[in-house]
Amino acid sequence: MSEEKQYPSLGKQAKNLANFSWDLIKYIHENHSAVLFTSDDVYKQRTQICKSCDRFDDMENKCMECGCYIPGKARIILDSCPLNKWTADENSWQEKFEQITEKLDKKEEDL
């Protein structure tokens, strides 16, 4: 006979998810420059790609495809080119996300 698995109630699971989401949002808000931005190397690669594109307006430093200001757009870790010339830096984001969750888990253990 198999043993019935016991999980927290759905309400408790929802509360746990909400607490984690809130902690994640607070952490990102407090540490946005370390979490949401790409490395300098990725930033340079992205801006070089944009500057070589025929949709780049060098007078305004903007993309004529999406209208974004490239020095800002190229720095955001999960942003991407609307013409698929560069993509979100998902590997770096995954590493940062894992670091965040480890810190949040440690914080909860300390409580």
Secondary structure, DSSP 8 states (H G I E B T S, - for coil): ---------HHHHHHHHHHHHHHHHHHHHHTHHHHSB--HHHHHHHHHHHHTSTTEETTTTEETTT--BHHHHTTBTT---TTSSS---HHHHHHHHHHHHHHHHHHHHH-
